Structure formats: C-alpha cells, structure tokens
Amino acid sequence: MNTQELIKIEDDYFINTFTRQPVVLDHGEGVKVTDIDGNEYLDMFAGIAVNALGHNHPALVKAIQDQAEKLIHISSIYYNEPALIYAKKLVDKTSFDRIFYANSGAEANEGAIKLAVKYTGKSEVISTIDSFHGRTIMTLAATGHDEYHEPFKCILPKGFINVPYNDIDAIKEAITENTAAIIVEPVQGEGGVNVPDNDYLKQIEELCHENNIVFIVDEVQTGFGRCGTLFAHELFDVKPDIMTMAKGIGGGVPMGGILATEKVASAFVPGDHGTTFGGGPLVCAAANAVLDTIDEENILDNVNEVGDYFIEELKKLDKEIIADVRGKGLMVGVELTKPGAEYVDKFREAGFLINCTAGNVLRFVPPLIITKDDIDEFVKAVDEIL
Ligand SMILES: Cc1ncc(COP(=O)(O)O)c(C=O)c1O
C-alpha cells in the first residue's frame, strides 16, 4: 500500500483524536528517520521528547531483544529482576526514596495526586496555566488549558486551581487550608518551552514546607537528561516530595513512574493504587539500558554542550519573525510573531521533523545524542525556511 492508501485507513477506522503529519515512518537510525517512500528526515521531535537515545540504539535494542526472549509480562503480583535493579539504580541517583511504576505520564500524575491527597487528607491541588499533565479526567483538570476542559467540564473533579506560571504570588493567593499539593513542570513543555525564573521552584518548595503541602514536579517531558541534568528540578536546587516521569524513561517503550520521599510514600498501603502492566520486565530492561547509556556515553555532557550551542546559533539568526529563542539543554523553543503550523509542513518538506506548540512556538526536542554537525544542518534550514 502507498502512503495515501495507508493514511486513508486512519481516516476510515481510527477515532479522530490526532492531527497527524502526512508521512508513514518506517525505520530510524540515530537522529534520522525514514518514511515508506524512502524520504529521510532529521528527527528534531524524537516522538515528543521520548527517543532520548535516538532510533535503533544498539544497547536499547539488545536489552529489549534479550528480555523479550526471557519474559515479557508477569503482572505486578510477582517480582522481576529488571524492575528491582532499576528501582535501586534510579533512587540512588536522586533525592527520593521509593518508586512506583506506571505506564504513561498521565498515569504517573494520577498516582502522584492520589498519593498527595492520601498523605495530606486534603482535596485541593494547585497547578499552572499553560501546563500539561495529561488527558485523563483528573490530569486534565490539573492541565491549565480551559479549551481542553470545556467539553468535559461537567465531569471534571473539583479542587483544581490553575494559576499563572512563574508567578509565586499567584500560588500564595491560591493556597488554602485544603491545599494538598502544588504540581509544576520545571520547564513548561507543551505550554511553549517556558523557563521559569531561577528562584521560582525554590520559592514553591518553601511555601510547601511552611504549609504542609506536597511539592510535585512533573518531569514527564524534562526528565532523563532533556534539560542537561538527569532531572530538571536539579537545576533549581530543590528537593520535591514527589516527581513524575515518563517519555524518555524507556527510550521509546511505554513506561512511566513516580518517585517519592519515604515520608510521603508511606501514605500508600496495598490496595490504594496499582497497575497491571507497570514495572514489567520488558520496559524495565529498556529503562535500565537507557539509564546505563546516559552514563556510559556521557549524554548529559552532550546535552549541555550541544544544547548551549544550538540556542546560541539560533539566537544569532536575525529574523523579524523570531520573537524569542529559549530553552534548557535540548528542550528548545523558537517563538514566532505569527502562528507556526505552516512552518511545520515547510520543515518536513525540507527533511526535518519538528512540532509547533502553544500556537506560535516551534519546539525542538531532538534525541539527546544529536551532534553539533546535525545542529549546523538544522540551523541552516531554520535560517532558510524562516
Ligand atoms: C509535562 C507532561 N506531563 C504529562 C504528560 C502526559 O504524558 P502521557 O502522554 O504519557 O500521558 C505530558 C505529555 O506531553 C507532558 O509533557
């Protein structure tokens, strides 16, 4: 079947939820992906900030192949070695004490909010406008986009308060005696790659301590090296009570998780929360390979060096259409003075996969193994296309 025939299957059979790019991707290697017609693209999107090691990384492929031959799924009722090894390895690298395995970012955030509510016995959660925390009913309420709420308003849970991002006074005003948690992205992703002031997270941490509120960082997009440290909250010198993760954790296999301090984690007892698939041997084998490779290939150094270079090169472009260039590590946004959707098509036609978020922000979240040469090729295209 050709591209048009395949895409027609989506039109005829899928529930209509996505606006897709008209390409059928077939295989990938490193930072490149190729469609079924043989067109090659530089992947500046990495499956929405997921493919941390790029495509077809030998360590990740081997880990998945080896594990698939042994055991793919056993449920959460039995122990499996990859999940146990990974838990220790990850906890040792962070300020947290305990893990819960989930399957996606939304599911991780659901669990985190449940944990905060159980721990505090309180019912209000503060989140930020333009945040993105997921599409399930509760994480939708936490997500600060009225237009996403609108069709489901009748069923959204009460108790979620969305306040402006990077505005500590707005949080102070929103705190009540019922506040259970504040959930925040260290850098907003879907909201337009918004980097907060250096002291924003620290001030949230202080407010949480003073008021006995659980501080949740949503690192679904910023985690696993994306912003140049293993987790982006480390850049702001804070120790949250809970962190949620997904996307890059498994390098492309569907996985998520929650990390929590001993104190907060102790609120859950068997029966409070669960999952059939979470922490399965296959995804945990992949997650071990991702974490080991981040260390072995000094990927954080690459993110910092190439990320800084990328932002500098973009800032050198002198274009009226560019309103701002911002980001951390390899989470980079170029804000345009006009809507960006048409540029996504232009980039794709020129051989580059990108995305536009918040209406006018071109978002670049490439694999963390990208090189300066790739960036040179891409920035040249940005220059020409814009
Ligand atoms: C910060 C953040 N949290 C949560 C989610 C939801 O993750 P998932 O799509 O895996 O449910 C996303 C997805 O883009 C995200 O960027």
The ligand as a MOL file (V3000), in Angstrom:
LIG
                    3D

  0  0  0     0  0            999 V3000
M  V30 BEGIN CTAB
M  V30 COUNTS 16 16 0 0 0
M  V30 BEGIN ATOM
M  V30 1 C 4.8220 17.5440 31.3420 0
M  V30 2 C 3.9180 16.4480 30.8630 0
M  V30 3 N 3.2000 15.7620 31.7650 0
M  V30 4 C 2.3780 14.7570 31.3970 0
M  V30 5 C 2.2310 14.4220 30.0680 0
M  V30 6 C 1.3050 13.2900 29.6870 0
M  V30 7 O 2.0640 12.1940 29.3370 0
M  V30 8 P 1.4110 10.9770 28.5250 0
M  V30 9 O 1.0820 11.4930 27.1620 0
M  V30 10 O 2.4810 9.9280 28.5290 0
M  V30 11 O 0.2110 10.5580 29.2910 0
M  V30 12 C 2.9560 15.1190 29.0890 0
M  V30 13 C 2.7980 14.7870 27.6660 0
M  V30 14 O 3.1590 15.5090 26.7830 0
M  V30 15 C 3.8180 16.1530 29.4960 0
M  V30 16 O 4.5310 16.8570 28.6260 0
M  V30 END ATOM
M  V30 BEGIN BOND
M  V30 1 1 1 2
M  V30 2 1 2 3
M  V30 3 2 2 15
M  V30 4 2 3 4
M  V30 5 1 4 5
M  V30 6 1 5 6
M  V30 7 2 5 12
M  V30 8 1 6 7
M  V30 9 1 7 8
M  V30 10 2 8 9
M  V30 11 1 8 10
M  V30 12 1 8 11
M  V30 13 1 12 13
M  V30 14 1 12 15
M  V30 15 2 13 14
M  V30 16 1 15 16
M  V30 END BOND
M  V30 END CTAB
M  END
